[in-house]
Amino acid sequence: MPRDEILQAVRGAEGLLVFPHDRINGELLDAAGPQLKVISTMSVGVDHIDLEECAKRGVQIGYTPGTASDSVAEFNVALALAVCRRIKEGIDAVMNGGWGRWENALYLSGIEIKESVIGIAGFGRIGFATAKRLKAFEPSKILYWDVGPLEYAKEIGAEFASFEELLQNSDILIVCVSLTDGTRGLFNTEVFKKMKRSAIFINTSRGAVVSQDDLYTALTTGQIRAAGLDVTTPEPLPRDSPLLSLPNCTISPHIASVSVNTRYAMAELTARNIIAGLKGEKLPAPACNEISKSSSPNKENT
């Protein structure tokens, strides 16, 4: 729906159910009016909402934390496997007649997760759930970067690392950070230069944490081996994006949380939040605490 139609549609509303692509700012709040009580977003990330402005106006914000952790963690593993084993290139070879006869023993050879170093940037619910699943593949170690060492990481033997150590040592780097002022554009040329030239880069958090031009350069100049992205800037990614031309870049349409169970859980909590807000009750999952967490890398985004 065009923005002007949205601004017209929200007039007089006491509650709004929104999605990650809906930009909730002062303009929309003005259009809705002072009677607005609650906004419930069917997402874990809240970077599309001006939380401070909503707080000033007494508008409660609900979100859906924890509902997508398993789904996104499974997808992180799937995307990492797809990139490591060059599945996109293999399918393209089948479809385009490039299926070889194995004259070259290394034809479409990829890398294994076993005995590799897994690095996870952001070790909240999704980062931890991803690490738990990857541990079954017997990596040599699992490193994580966050605000500091986390007690629950010891459950799976994950080791805290500085950001520099994470970049320098990871064979497979999976990004699970939230989008904040501190993480916007975090993964850029300087970061890619510090990674192993053989490294795999996976991002399912938010597209804006990556400089896509810098990623394109890294992939085409051999700074890193390959990448898998479930999030981009913008979304949908334009069909003429240079990233879509690369055989070593696998891109999916922001579907990490798209499973039947997860969608039902998100929808239910979204509805419970908005009903509670309309009744003037405390929300089951209020986003009020997210303001104070805005500099932390371990929040979820889905």
C-alpha positions as CSV (number, residue, x, y, z in Angstrom):
1,M,0.0,0.0,0.0
2,P,1.4,3.5,-0.9
3,R,2.5,5.6,2.1
4,D,-0.2,8.2,1.6
5,E,-2.9,5.6,1.7
6,I,-1.4,4.1,4.9
7,L,-1.4,7.5,6.5
8,Q,-5.0,7.9,5.6
9,A,-6.0,4.4,6.7
10,V,-4.6,4.8,10.2
11,R,-6.6,7.9,11.1
12,G,-8.6,7.4,14.3
13,A,-7.1,4.0,15.0
14,E,-6.7,2.9,18.6
15,G,-4.5,-0.1,17.7
16,L,-2.2,-0.9,14.7
17,L,-0.9,-4.3,13.6
18,V,2.2,-3.7,11.6
19,F,5.0,-5.6,9.8
20,P,8.8,-5.0,9.4
21,H,8.3,-3.1,6.1
22,D,6.0,-0.6,7.8
23,R,7.9,2.5,8.9
24,I,6.5,3.7,12.2
25,N,7.6,7.3,12.9
26,G,6.3,10.7,14.0
27,E,4.6,11.2,10.6
28,L,2.5,8.1,11.0
29,L,1.8,8.7,14.7
30,D,0.6,12.2,13.8
31,A,-1.7,10.8,11.1
32,A,-3.2,8.2,13.5
33,G,-4.0,10.7,16.2
34,P,-3.7,11.0,20.0
35,Q,-6.2,8.2,20.7
36,L,-3.7,5.6,19.5
37,K,-3.0,3.2,22.3
38,V,-0.9,0.3,21.0
39,I,1.1,-0.8,18.0
40,S,1.8,-4.5,17.7
41,T,4.5,-5.6,15.2
42,M,4.6,-9.2,13.8
43,S,8.3,-9.3,14.0
44,V,11.2,-9.8,16.4
45,G,13.2,-6.8,15.1
46,V,11.8,-3.4,16.0
47,D,14.2,-1.2,14.0
48,H,11.3,0.0,11.8
49,I,9.7,1.7,14.8
50,D,10.7,4.9,16.5
51,L,10.4,3.5,20.0
52,E,11.4,6.8,21.7
53,E,8.7,8.8,19.9
54,C,6.1,6.2,20.7
55,A,7.1,6.3,24.4
56,K,6.8,10.1,24.4
57,R,3.2,9.7,23.2
58,G,2.3,6.9,25.6
59,V,1.8,4.4,22.8
60,Q,2.6,0.8,23.9
61,I,4.7,-1.3,21.5
62,G,4.4,-5.1,21.3
63,Y,6.7,-7.5,19.4
64,T,7.3,-11.2,19.1
65,P,10.6,-12.1,20.8
66,G,11.6,-15.8,20.9
67,T,9.0,-16.9,18.4
68,A,11.4,-17.2,15.4
69,S,14.6,-18.4,17.1
70,D,14.3,-22.1,16.0
71,S,13.2,-21.3,12.5
72,V,16.0,-18.8,11.9
73,A,18.6,-21.0,13.5
74,E,17.6,-23.9,11.2
75,F,17.7,-21.5,8.2
76,N,21.2,-20.3,9.2
77,V,22.4,-23.9,9.1
78,A,20.7,-24.5,5.8
79,L,22.1,-21.4,4.2
80,A,25.6,-22.1,5.5
81,L,25.4,-25.6,4.1
82,A,24.1,-24.4,0.8
83,V,27.0,-21.9,0.4
84,C,29.7,-24.2,1.8
85,R,28.7,-27.0,-0.6
86,R,28.0,-24.7,-3.6
87,I,24.5,-25.9,-4.1
88,K,23.4,-22.9,-6.1
89,E,26.2,-23.4,-8.5
90,G,25.4,-27.1,-8.8
91,I,21.7,-26.4,-9.6
92,D,22.8,-23.8,-12.1
93,A,25.1,-26.4,-13.8
94,V,22.2,-28.9,-14.0
95,M,19.8,-26.3,-15.4
96,N,22.2,-24.7,-17.9
97,G,23.9,-27.8,-19.3
98,G,27.1,-27.3,-17.4
99,W,27.0,-30.6,-15.6
100,G,30.5,-32.0,-16.1
101,R,31.9,-35.5,-16.3
102,W,34.2,-35.2,-13.4
103,E,37.3,-34.9,-15.5
104,N,38.4,-32.4,-12.7
105,A,38.2,-34.2,-9.4
106,L,37.6,-30.8,-7.7
107,Y,34.7,-29.8,-9.8
108,L,32.3,-27.8,-7.6
109,S,34.1,-28.9,-4.5
110,G,33.1,-27.0,-1.4
111,I,34.1,-27.1,2.2
112,E,32.8,-29.1,5.2
113,I,31.6,-27.7,8.4
114,K,33.4,-30.5,10.3
115,E,36.7,-29.2,11.7
116,S,36.0,-25.7,10.6
117,V,35.9,-22.6,12.9
118,I,32.4,-21.3,13.3
119,G,32.1,-17.6,14.1
120,I,28.8,-16.0,15.3
121,A,28.4,-12.3,15.5
122,G,25.6,-11.7,18.1
123,F,24.9,-14.5,20.5
124,G,21.3,-13.9,21.6
125,R,18.5,-16.4,21.2
126,I,19.1,-17.0,17.5
127,G,22.9,-17.0,17.6
128,F,22.9,-19.5,20.5
129,A,20.3,-21.7,18.8
130,T,22.3,-21.7,15.6
131,A,25.5,-22.6,17.5
132,K,23.7,-25.5,19.2
133,R,22.7,-27.0,15.9
134,L,26.0,-26.5,14.3
135,K,27.8,-28.2,17.1
136,A,26.4,-31.5,15.8
137,F,28.5,-31.0,12.7
138,E,31.7,-31.3,14.8
139,P,33.4,-28.0,14.1
140,S,36.9,-27.5,15.6
141,K,35.5,-24.6,17.7
142,I,32.6,-22.2,17.9
143,L,33.5,-18.5,18.5
144,Y,31.1,-15.8,19.3
145,W,31.2,-12.0,19.6
146,D,28.9,-10.1,21.9
147,V,28.9,-7.4,24.6
148,G,31.1,-9.8,26.7
149,P,31.4,-13.4,27.7
150,L,28.0,-15.1,28.3
151,E,27.4,-17.8,30.9
152,Y,25.0,-19.8,28.8
153,A,27.6,-20.1,26.0
154,K,29.5,-22.6,28.2
155,E,26.6,-25.1,27.7
156,I,27.9,-25.8,24.2
157,G,31.5,-25.0,24.7
158,A,31.3,-21.8,22.6
159,E,34.2,-19.4,23.2
160,F,34.0,-15.6,23.5
161,A,36.2,-13.7,21.0
162,S,36.8,-10.0,20.3
163,F,35.5,-8.7,17.0
164,E,39.0,-8.8,15.5
165,E,39.5,-12.4,16.7
166,L,36.2,-13.4,15.3
167,L,37.1,-12.0,11.8
168,Q,40.6,-13.4,11.7
169,N,39.7,-17.0,12.8
170,S,36.3,-17.8,11.4
171,D,36.0,-20.2,8.4
172,I,32.2,-19.6,8.5
173,L,31.0,-16.3,9.9
174,I,27.2,-16.0,10.7
175,V,25.8,-12.6,11.4
176,C,23.0,-12.5,14.0
177,V,23.3,-8.9,15.2
178,S,20.6,-6.4,15.6
179,L,20.4,-3.3,13.4
180,T,21.5,-0.3,15.5
181,D,23.5,2.8,14.9
182,G,26.5,0.8,16.0
183,T,26.0,-2.1,13.6
184,R,24.7,-0.2,10.5
185,G,27.3,-0.8,7.8
186,L,29.5,-2.8,10.2
187,F,30.5,-5.3,7.7
188,N,32.5,-3.3,5.1
189,T,35.7,-3.4,3.2
190,E,37.9,-3.0,6.3
191,V,36.1,-6.0,7.9
192,F,36.2,-8.2,4.9
193,K,40.0,-7.6,4.5
194,K,40.5,-8.9,8.0
195,M,38.7,-12.2,7.2
196,K,40.2,-15.3,5.8
197,R,40.3,-15.4,2.0
198,S,38.6,-18.8,2.3
199,A,35.9,-17.5,4.6
200,I,32.1,-18.0,4.1
201,F,29.9,-15.0,5.1
202,I,26.3,-15.6,6.1
203,N,23.8,-12.8,7.0
204,T,20.2,-13.4,8.1
205,S,19.9,-10.4,10.4
206,R,19.3,-7.1,8.6
207,G,20.6,-6.1,5.2
208,A,21.7,-2.7,6.4
209,V,24.5,-4.2,8.7
210,V,26.4,-5.0,5.5
211,S,27.8,-2.6,2.9
212,Q,26.6,-4.4,-0.2
213,D,29.0,-2.6,-2.5
214,D,31.9,-3.6,-0.3
215,L,30.6,-7.2,-0.2
216,Y,30.5,-7.3,-4.0
217,T,34.1,-6.2,-4.1
218,A,35.1,-8.7,-1.5
219,L,33.4,-11.6,-3.5
220,T,34.9,-10.5,-6.8
221,T,38.4,-9.9,-5.7
222,G,38.9,-12.9,-3.5
223,Q,38.9,-11.2,-0.2
224,I,36.4,-13.9,0.9
225,R,35.3,-17.1,-0.7
226,A,31.5,-16.8,-0.8
227,A,28.4,-15.4,0.9
228,G,24.8,-16.3,1.7
229,L,22.2,-13.6,2.3
230,D,18.6,-13.8,3.4
231,V,18.4,-10.0,3.9
232,T,19.4,-7.2,1.6
233,T,19.0,-3.4,1.2
234,P,16.6,-2.7,-0.3
235,E,14.1,-5.6,-0.2
236,P,13.2,-6.9,-2.7
237,L,16.7,-6.6,-4.2
238,P,16.5,-5.1,-7.7
239,R,17.0,-7.7,-10.4
240,D,19.9,-5.7,-11.8
241,S,21.8,-5.8,-8.5
242,P,25.4,-6.9,-9.2
243,L,25.2,-9.4,-6.3
244,L,22.7,-11.4,-8.3
245,S,25.2,-12.0,-11.0
246,L,27.7,-13.7,-8.8
247,P,28.0,-17.5,-8.7
248,N,29.5,-17.3,-5.2
249,C,26.6,-15.3,-3.7
250,T,23.4,-17.1,-2.7
251,I,20.5,-14.9,-1.9
252,S,17.0,-15.8,-0.6
253,P,14.0,-13.5,-0.1
254,H,14.1,-12.9,3.7
255,I,12.5,-16.2,4.5
256,A,14.5,-17.3,7.5
257,S,11.5,-17.1,9.9
258,V,9.0,-18.4,7.3
259,S,7.8,-21.7,8.7
260,V,4.3,-22.7,9.5
261,N,4.8,-23.1,13.3
262,T,6.8,-19.8,13.6
263,R,4.2,-17.8,11.6
264,Y,1.4,-19.1,13.8
265,A,3.3,-18.3,17.0
266,M,4.1,-14.8,15.7
267,A,0.6,-14.1,14.7
268,E,-0.8,-15.3,18.1
269,L,1.5,-13.2,20.1
270,T,0.9,-10.2,17.9
271,A,-2.8,-10.5,18.4
272,R,-2.4,-11.0,22.2
273,N,-0.3,-7.8,22.3
274,I,-2.8,-5.7,20.5
275,I,-5.8,-7.0,22.5
276,A,-4.0,-6.3,25.8
277,G,-3.1,-2.8,24.6
278,L,-6.7,-2.0,23.6
279,K,-7.8,-3.1,27.1
280,G,-5.2,-0.9,28.7
281,E,-3.4,-3.9,30.1
282,K,0.3,-4.8,30.2
283,L,1.4,-6.3,26.9
284,P,2.6,-10.0,27.0
285,A,5.7,-8.9,25.1
286,P,6.4,-5.2,25.4
287,A,9.2,-3.6,23.4
288,C,9.8,-0.9,25.9
289,N,13.1,-2.4,27.0
290,E,14.5,-2.4,23.5
291,I,15.4,1.3,23.8
292,S,18.0,0.5,26.4
293,K,19.4,-2.4,24.4
294,S,19.9,-0.5,21.2
295,S,23.7,-0.7,21.4
296,S,23.8,-4.5,22.0
297,P,24.8,-6.8,19.1
298,N,22.9,-9.8,20.4
299,K,19.3,-8.8,19.8
300,E,17.2,-10.7,17.2
301,N,16.0,-9.3,13.9
302,T,13.3,-11.1,12.0
